[in-house]
């Protein structure tokens, strides 16, 4: 998908089309999740600290991600891919591999090109946006082709041309070659894929180690026999939060851990899973990161059990200097829950102490900075008089809203008190109406959405 999150925001907000848009965490320690192509002109890119992005592109629109909306959009495109083949391997919300031969959709270069062309047209029809497609005989090459196709394109790497195509490319083109490996190879005089092949397998093993050297040499020769795997078994479920200001209050740290444990349980149950090993992650003020784990006698998805285990793990960590990140995870996953004595005991305590438990946890969901939590930049709102809009920003007791919809002209901007009774959060509007009876704001319409997509 081409600048996925930013492209969705531009499609949702007419006033942002053709302008620099940056999506990510807006706090002092936030990072860029996606930057539009207009923002990339200024040097902004994903994973960049948000403070640096603001210095490079001070006039860009900075928005908080709407992950639920992005996921709904992604699911629409994944449905199109699964109609082509039973073997679809999603890598994330914005990328997937598809084995066209397994679905009988393509068997040579010409048929594959036709499928790719039709897929892009289908994505446009269903979502209203464009998609970039890469076609090749292996996953590695399809990924490279999709990158070459961006934005809004289709690239086919024909069998027999792979070595000639890869040769002059930078070593960074190959999967697994990051900045550190790239610099190491450069110091050895290796800067292109062709030079990797010429160096030979023994030299690469000497430079990079056995596993990495063998793998990189095979990729330089365009060898990649990895199959498309339709289902990937989850190894763990976890959640974490990074805080704009270090937390020093031990009670607040404990409440945050309980809140994260509850969020982790919701993810577990949403996936129909349970787990045996509870993991706590703590990143302290000096960037040192500690992990602690505890393995239970059987898998559980009981929130009381997981909260208690996380609290015990926290007792073993010194947080007096301050905490900048906390995370709670569950591994050792299973698709059943073992109701052992430990879990039953925790459940009994939850029944007898439920009101106390709720009083202890609930305030964490409503920490200070209510205005920012209620009115995150870029999120949807509805006003009784002015209709649907989105938050441009908030602060000092005020919230600024631009009133426009995906199908409207750029809208007007108005400012309200953060507690204005006529203003309330709203669900995103669909980018494309999939059925004639749907109209913006009707129930069920939010599922009809659009995106830019690249499907290798």
C-alpha positions as CSV (number, residue, x, y, z in Angstrom):
1,X,0.0,0.0,0.0
2,X,1.3,3.4,-1.0
3,X,1.8,5.6,2.2
4,X,-1.2,3.7,3.5
5,X,-2.3,5.6,6.6
6,X,-1.6,9.0,5.0
7,X,-3.4,8.0,1.8
8,X,-6.5,7.0,3.7
9,X,-6.5,10.3,5.6
10,X,-6.2,12.3,2.4
11,X,-9.1,10.3,0.9
12,X,-11.2,11.0,4.0
13,X,-10.3,14.7,4.1
14,X,-10.7,16.8,0.9
15,X,-8.7,19.7,2.4
16,X,-5.6,17.5,2.7
17,X,-5.5,16.0,-0.8
18,X,-2.2,16.9,-2.5
19,X,-0.8,18.2,0.7
20,X,1.9,17.0,3.2
21,X,0.3,14.6,5.8
22,X,2.1,12.8,8.6
23,X,0.4,10.1,10.7
24,X,1.8,8.9,14.0
25,X,2.3,9.6,17.7
26,X,2.1,13.4,18.3
27,X,3.7,13.4,21.7
28,X,7.3,14.4,22.4
29,X,8.4,10.8,22.0
30,X,6.1,10.0,19.1
31,X,7.3,8.5,15.8
32,X,6.1,8.8,12.3
33,X,3.9,5.8,11.2
34,X,3.4,7.0,7.6
35,X,4.1,10.1,5.6
36,X,2.4,11.1,2.4
37,X,4.5,11.4,-0.7
38,X,4.1,15.2,-0.4
39,X,5.7,15.0,3.1
40,X,8.5,12.7,1.9
41,X,9.7,15.5,-0.4
42,X,10.9,17.3,2.8
43,X,12.7,14.2,4.0
44,X,10.0,12.9,6.4
45,X,9.8,9.1,6.5
46,X,8.3,6.3,8.7
47,X,10.0,5.6,12.0
48,X,11.4,9.1,12.2
49,X,11.0,10.9,15.6
50,X,8.0,13.2,15.3
51,X,9.9,16.2,16.6
52,X,12.4,15.8,13.7
53,X,9.5,15.5,11.2
54,X,7.9,18.7,12.5
55,X,11.2,20.5,11.9
56,X,11.5,19.2,8.4
57,X,7.9,19.9,7.4
58,X,6.4,22.4,9.9
59,X,3.4,23.1,7.7
60,X,2.3,19.5,7.2
61,X,-0.9,18.1,8.8
62,X,0.0,15.9,11.8
63,X,-2.7,13.3,12.6
64,X,-3.2,10.6,15.2
65,X,-3.8,7.1,13.5
66,X,-7.3,5.7,13.2
67,X,-6.3,2.0,13.3
68,X,-9.8,0.6,13.4
69,X,-10.6,2.4,10.1
70,X,-7.3,1.3,8.5
71,X,-8.0,-2.3,9.5
72,X,-11.5,-2.2,8.0
73,X,-10.0,-0.8,4.8
74,X,-7.3,-3.5,4.7
75,X,-9.9,-6.2,5.1
76,X,-11.7,-5.1,2.0
77,X,-8.6,-5.5,-0.1
78,X,-7.7,-8.8,1.6
79,X,-11.1,-10.1,0.5
80,X,-10.2,-9.2,-3.1
81,X,-6.9,-11.1,-2.8
82,X,-8.6,-14.2,-1.3
83,X,-10.9,-14.3,-4.2
84,X,-7.8,-14.8,-6.4
85,X,-6.2,-17.6,-4.4
86,X,-6.6,-19.7,-1.2
87,X,-2.9,-18.8,-0.4
88,X,-2.8,-15.2,0.8
89,X,-0.1,-14.3,3.3
90,X,-0.8,-10.9,4.9
91,X,2.4,-9.4,6.3
92,X,0.7,-6.4,7.9
93,X,-2.3,-4.2,7.3
94,X,-0.7,-2.8,4.2
95,X,1.0,-5.7,2.5
96,X,0.4,-9.3,1.4
97,X,1.7,-12.1,-0.8
98,X,-0.6,-14.0,-3.1
99,X,0.1,-17.3,-4.8
100,X,-1.7,-16.9,-8.1
101,X,-0.9,-20.3,-9.4
102,X,-2.5,-22.0,-6.4
103,X,-5.8,-20.4,-7.2
104,X,-5.6,-21.1,-10.9
105,X,-5.6,-17.4,-11.6
106,X,-2.4,-17.2,-13.5
107,X,0.1,-19.6,-15.1
108,X,2.4,-17.4,-17.2
109,X,3.6,-13.8,-17.6
110,X,0.6,-12.7,-19.7
111,X,-2.1,-14.2,-17.5
112,X,-0.4,-12.8,-14.4
113,X,-0.3,-9.3,-15.9
114,X,-4.0,-9.5,-16.7
115,X,-4.7,-10.6,-13.1
116,X,-2.7,-7.7,-11.7
117,X,-4.4,-5.2,-14.0
118,X,-7.8,-6.5,-13.0
119,X,-6.9,-6.5,-9.3
120,X,-5.9,-2.8,-9.4
121,X,-9.2,-2.0,-11.2
122,X,-11.1,-3.9,-8.5
123,X,-9.3,-2.1,-5.7
124,X,-10.3,1.2,-7.3
125,X,-13.9,0.1,-7.7
126,X,-14.3,-1.2,-4.2
127,X,-12.2,1.4,-2.3
128,X,-12.0,4.4,-4.7
129,X,-8.2,4.4,-4.5
130,X,-5.3,2.9,-6.4
131,X,-3.1,0.0,-5.7
132,X,0.5,-1.0,-6.7
133,X,1.1,-4.6,-7.7
134,X,4.4,-6.5,-8.1
135,X,4.4,-9.8,-10.0
136,X,7.2,-12.3,-10.0
137,X,8.1,-16.0,-9.6
138,X,9.1,-15.7,-5.9
139,X,8.2,-13.7,-2.8
140,X,11.4,-11.7,-2.6
141,X,11.2,-10.6,-6.3
142,X,7.5,-9.8,-6.0
143,X,8.3,-7.6,-3.0
144,X,11.0,-5.8,-5.0
145,X,8.6,-5.4,-8.0
146,X,5.9,-3.9,-5.8
147,X,8.3,-1.3,-4.4
148,X,9.3,-0.4,-8.0
149,X,5.7,-0.1,-8.9
150,X,4.9,2.5,-6.3
151,X,2.9,4.6,-6.5
152,X,-0.1,3.5,-8.5
153,X,1.7,1.0,-10.8
154,X,2.2,-2.6,-11.8
155,X,5.7,-4.2,-12.4
156,X,6.3,-7.7,-13.7
157,X,9.7,-9.4,-13.4
158,X,9.7,-12.0,-16.1
159,X,11.3,-15.4,-15.4
160,X,14.9,-15.5,-16.7
161,X,15.4,-11.8,-16.2
162,X,15.9,-11.8,-12.5
163,X,19.7,-11.8,-12.3
164,X,20.1,-9.0,-14.8
165,X,17.4,-6.9,-13.0
166,X,18.9,-7.4,-9.6
167,X,22.6,-6.9,-10.5
168,X,22.9,-3.1,-10.5
169,X,20.6,-2.6,-7.5
170,X,21.9,-1.5,-4.1
171,X,22.6,-4.2,-1.6
172,X,19.9,-2.5,0.6
173,X,17.3,-3.7,-1.9
174,X,17.6,-7.3,-0.6
175,X,15.4,-8.2,2.4
176,X,17.3,-8.3,5.7
177,X,20.0,-5.8,4.6
178,X,19.6,-2.9,6.9
179,X,21.9,0.1,7.5
180,X,24.4,-1.8,9.7
181,X,24.7,-4.8,7.3
182,X,24.8,-2.3,4.3
183,X,27.7,-0.4,5.9
184,X,29.6,-3.6,6.7
185,X,29.3,-4.7,3.1
186,X,30.3,-1.3,1.9
187,X,33.5,-1.3,3.9
188,X,34.3,-4.6,2.2
189,X,33.8,-3.0,-1.2
190,X,30.4,-4.5,-1.9
191,X,27.7,-2.0,-2.8
192,X,25.5,-3.8,-5.4
193,X,23.7,-7.1,-5.7
194,X,26.0,-8.1,-8.5
195,X,29.1,-7.6,-6.3
196,X,27.5,-9.8,-3.7
197,X,27.3,-12.6,-6.2
198,X,30.8,-12.0,-7.4
199,X,32.2,-12.0,-3.9
200,X,31.1,-15.6,-3.5
201,X,29.4,-17.5,-0.7
202,X,32.5,-18.2,1.4
203,X,33.4,-14.5,1.5
204,X,29.9,-13.6,2.6
205,X,29.9,-16.2,5.3
206,X,33.2,-14.8,6.5
207,X,31.8,-11.3,6.6
208,X,28.3,-11.9,7.9
209,X,28.3,-15.3,9.6
210,X,27.0,-18.6,8.3
211,X,23.2,-18.2,8.3
212,X,23.2,-14.6,7.0
213,X,25.9,-15.2,4.5
214,X,24.3,-18.2,3.0
215,X,20.9,-16.5,2.8
216,X,22.2,-13.3,1.3
217,X,24.2,-15.1,-1.4
218,X,21.1,-17.1,-2.4
219,X,19.1,-13.9,-2.7
220,X,21.7,-12.2,-4.8
221,X,21.3,-15.2,-7.2
222,X,17.5,-14.6,-7.2
223,X,17.0,-17.9,-5.3
224,X,13.9,-17.8,-3.0
225,X,11.8,-20.9,-2.7
226,X,9.8,-19.8,0.4
227,X,6.1,-20.7,-0.1
228,X,3.2,-18.4,0.5
229,X,1.8,-19.4,3.9
230,X,-1.9,-18.7,4.3
231,X,-2.0,-18.7,8.1
232,X,0.7,-17.7,10.5
233,X,0.3,-19.0,14.0
234,X,0.6,-16.2,16.6
235,X,3.4,-16.7,19.1
236,X,2.3,-14.0,21.5
237,X,-0.2,-11.3,22.2
238,X,1.0,-8.0,23.7
239,X,0.3,-4.3,24.2
240,X,2.5,-1.5,25.2
241,X,2.5,2.3,25.8
242,X,5.2,4.9,25.6
243,X,4.7,7.9,27.8
244,X,5.4,11.5,26.9
245,X,6.7,12.2,30.4
246,X,8.5,9.6,32.5
247,X,6.3,8.1,35.2
248,X,7.9,8.2,38.7
249,X,4.8,7.5,40.9
250,X,4.9,3.8,41.8
251,X,1.1,3.7,42.2
252,X,0.6,5.2,38.8
253,X,3.0,2.6,37.3
254,X,1.0,-0.2,38.9
255,X,-2.3,1.2,37.6
256,X,-0.8,1.5,34.1
257,X,0.3,-2.2,34.2
258,X,-3.2,-3.2,35.3
259,X,-4.7,-1.2,32.4
260,X,-2.3,-2.8,29.9
261,X,-3.1,-6.3,31.3
262,X,-6.8,-5.6,30.7
263,X,-6.1,-4.5,27.1
264,X,-4.0,-7.6,26.5
265,X,-6.9,-9.8,27.8
266,X,-9.3,-8.1,25.3
267,X,-6.9,-8.9,22.5
268,X,-6.5,-12.5,23.7
269,X,-10.3,-13.0,23.9
270,X,-10.8,-11.3,20.5
271,X,-8.5,-13.8,18.9
272,X,-10.1,-16.7,20.8
273,X,-6.8,-17.5,22.6
274,X,-5.3,-18.0,26.1
275,X,-1.8,-18.2,27.3
276,X,0.5,-19.6,30.0
277,X,3.3,-17.2,30.2
278,X,2.8,-13.6,31.3
279,X,5.5,-11.1,30.2
280,X,6.2,-7.6,31.6
281,X,8.3,-5.1,29.7
282,X,9.7,-2.0,31.3
283,X,11.8,0.6,29.6
284,X,13.3,3.0,32.2
285,X,14.4,6.6,32.1
286,X,17.9,5.7,30.9
287,X,16.5,3.6,27.9
288,X,17.5,0.3,29.6
289,X,14.8,-2.3,28.9
290,X,13.9,-5.0,31.3
291,X,11.6,-8.0,30.7
292,X,10.2,-10.3,33.4
293,X,8.1,-13.4,32.8
294,X,6.1,-15.9,34.8
295,X,4.7,-19.2,33.6
296,X,1.4,-20.4,35.0
297,X,0.3,-24.0,35.4
298,X,-2.1,-23.8,32.5
299,X,-3.3,-21.3,29.8
300,X,-5.7,-18.6,30.9
301,X,-7.5,-15.5,29.6
302,X,-8.7,-14.5,33.1
303,X,-8.1,-10.8,33.6
304,X,-7.7,-11.2,37.3
305,X,-5.0,-13.8,36.9
306,X,-3.1,-11.9,34.3
307,X,-3.3,-8.6,36.3
308,X,-2.0,-10.3,39.4
309,X,0.9,-12.0,37.6
310,X,1.9,-8.7,35.9
311,X,1.8,-7.0,39.3
312,X,4.0,-9.6,40.8
313,X,6.5,-9.2,38.0
314,X,6.4,-5.4,38.5
315,X,7.4,-5.9,42.2
316,X,10.8,-7.3,40.9
317,X,11.6,-4.2,38.9
318,X,13.1,-1.0,40.2
319,X,11.2,2.0,38.7
320,X,12.4,4.7,41.1
321,X,14.3,6.6,38.3
322,X,11.2,6.8,36.1
323,X,9.5,4.7,33.4
324,X,9.1,5.7,29.8
325,X,7.5,2.5,28.4
326,X,5.4,-0.3,29.8
327,X,4.1,-3.4,28.1
328,X,2.2,-6.6,29.1
329,X,2.2,-9.7,26.9
330,X,1.0,-13.3,27.0
331,X,2.9,-16.1,25.2
332,X,2.6,-19.9,25.2
333,X,-0.7,-19.5,23.4
334,X,-3.5,-22.0,23.2
335,X,-7.1,-22.0,21.9
336,X,-8.5,-23.3,25.2
337,X,-8.5,-22.2,28.8
338,X,-7.5,-24.5,31.7
339,X,-9.6,-23.6,34.8
340,X,-7.0,-24.5,37.4
341,X,-7.1,-23.7,41.1
342,X,-5.0,-20.6,40.7
343,X,-7.4,-19.2,38.1
344,X,-10.5,-20.2,40.1
345,X,-9.1,-18.5,43.2
346,X,-8.5,-15.3,41.3
347,X,-12.0,-15.5,40.0
348,X,-13.4,-15.8,43.5
349,X,-11.5,-12.8,44.6
350,X,-12.7,-10.8,41.7
351,X,-16.3,-11.7,42.6
352,X,-15.9,-10.6,46.3
353,X,-13.7,-7.6,45.6
354,X,-15.1,-6.6,42.2
355,X,-16.1,-3.0,43.2
356,X,-12.7,-2.3,44.7
357,X,-11.0,-3.7,41.6
358,X,-13.0,-1.6,39.3
359,X,-12.4,1.6,41.4
360,X,-8.7,0.9,41.2
361,X,-8.5,0.4,37.5
362,X,-11.2,2.7,36.0
363,X,-9.4,6.0,36.7
364,X,-6.5,4.9,34.6
365,X,-8.7,5.1,31.5
366,X,-9.5,8.8,32.4
367,X,-6.2,10.2,33.3
368,X,-5.6,13.9,32.9
369,X,-5.4,15.5,29.4
370,X,-9.1,14.6,28.7
371,X,-9.2,17.1,25.9
372,X,-6.4,15.4,24.0
373,X,-7.8,12.0,24.6
374,X,-11.3,13.0,23.5
375,X,-10.2,15.0,20.6
376,X,-7.2,13.5,18.9
377,X,-6.1,15.3,15.8
378,X,-7.5,13.7,12.6
379,X,-10.3,11.8,14.4
380,X,-14.0,12.1,13.4
381,X,-16.6,14.2,15.2
382,X,-20.2,15.3,14.6
383,X,-21.8,18.6,15.6
384,X,-25.5,18.9,16.0
385,X,-25.7,21.9,13.8
386,X,-22.7,21.6,11.4
387,X,-22.6,17.8,10.8
388,X,-19.6,15.6,10.3
389,X,-16.0,16.8,10.5
390,X,-12.6,16.0,11.9
391,X,-10.4,17.5,14.6
392,X,-7.6,19.7,13.4
393,X,-6.3,20.3,16.9
394,X,-7.2,20.9,20.5
395,X,-5.7,22.7,23.5
396,X,-6.3,25.4,26.1
397,X,-9.9,24.3,26.5
398,X,-10.7,24.6,22.8
399,X,-11.0,22.2,19.9
400,X,-10.8,23.2,16.2
401,X,-12.8,21.2,13.7
402,X,-13.0,21.2,9.9
403,X,-16.4,20.2,8.6
404,X,-16.1,18.1,5.5
405,X,-16.7,14.6,4.3
406,X,-15.0,12.3,1.7
407,X,-17.3,13.4,-1.0
408,X,-17.6,17.1,-0.2
409,X,-15.5,20.1,-1.2
410,X,-12.9,21.3,1.4
411,X,-14.9,22.4,4.4
412,X,-14.9,25.4,6.8
413,X,-13.1,25.5,10.1
414,X,-14.8,26.3,13.4
415,X,-13.6,26.3,17.0
416,X,-15.6,25.1,20.1
417,X,-15.1,24.5,23.8
418,X,-13.9,21.0,24.5
419,X,-17.0,20.4,26.6
420,X,-19.5,21.7,24.0
421,X,-22.6,19.5,24.4
422,X,-23.3,19.7,20.7
423,X,-19.9,18.1,19.7
424,X,-19.2,14.4,20.1
425,X,-16.9,11.8,18.7
426,X,-18.1,10.0,15.5
427,X,-17.3,6.9,13.4
428,X,-15.4,7.4,10.2
429,X,-17.5,7.8,7.1
430,X,-17.1,5.4,4.2
431,X,-14.9,6.5,1.3
432,X,-17.0,4.6,-1.2
433,X,-20.7,3.6,-0.9
434,X,-20.7,-0.1,-1.8
435,X,-24.5,-0.3,-2.0
436,X,-27.0,2.2,-3.4
437,X,-29.0,2.2,-0.2
438,X,-26.0,3.2,1.9
439,X,-25.4,6.9,2.7
440,X,-22.9,8.7,4.8
441,X,-23.5,8.2,8.5
442,X,-25.9,5.2,8.1
443,X,-25.2,2.1,10.1
444,X,-23.1,-0.4,8.3
445,X,-21.8,2.2,5.8
446,X,-18.4,2.5,7.6
447,X,-17.4,-0.9,6.3
448,X,-17.3,0.4,2.7
449,X,-13.8,2.0,2.7
450,X,-10.9,2.7,0.4
451,X,-7.1,2.7,0.3
452,X,-3.9,2.6,-1.7
453,X,-2.6,-1.0,-1.8
454,X,0.4,-2.8,-3.0
455,X,0.0,-6.6,-3.2
456,X,3.2,-8.4,-4.2
